[in-house]
């Protein structure tokens, strides 16, 4: 198969898990069709080719492929700068269900990793070139894979909450209870049990919210949402956690593990978070159903 210009095109193979990552990186080029990603049209121009390459390299199953089967989709854009402080790691891992992970620059030229990409020594060296990585912060058990390996490679501290400690029993720092903790200057950990017993979100500089899988931005509803159909511990506990915590959170960027990213003025984000907190009060337990997630 070729595109309209007669050059090799792109397709999604049958390993796709409908994780949404490729659609986030190549909007308009890749869409959801019958519960999986599909290429909607070929890229036109170098900018759209770069979007497709990024999506291909982030895909945890490597399902986005060129029709000429070239093994290397082109220059690797990761870590991909979202602004001057936060970078998307890319190279999502099968062992974290394809979750996004991030690097956040800290004062003094250091960086912090939040959740983990797939393990690779060349990737670790690439991430470290941004500055010494002092901390690897895990938002919850589902994203704990590779945490110890990256932390040891960087000489960094590995963080997790006690509720999910069995997923990283050799963590260097264990968050306990509901108390917020300062990880470093301007970077706070807020325990938010619900998605899992030990879920945590991290706020950097009152600007960036790394929410793990506690909540995300849905393109379907154009709003903040909870993945209530994929809540492993208790959606009712999550609602209580939001009620306890939401009023203390200030941020502009929402940066989840699963689901889309979004930037809004802090006041608008606060309004959306209050509304989500109100909606969550009426949520009740339901069977796990990945197909019901409103991406």
PyMOL commands that set and color helices and strands:
alter all, ss='L'
color gray80, all
select helices_A, chain A and resi 21-25+45-58+94-96+107-109+121-128+141-143+147-154+162-167+235-248+266-280+290-292
alter helices_A, ss='H'
color red, helices_A
select strands_A, chain A and resi 10-12+30-32+37-39+64-66+80-81+86-88+102-105+111-114+133-137+157-161+173-175+181-184+187-191+200-204+208-212+216-218+223-225+253-256+262-263
alter strands_A, ss='S'
color yellow, strands_A
deselect
rebuild
show_as cartoon
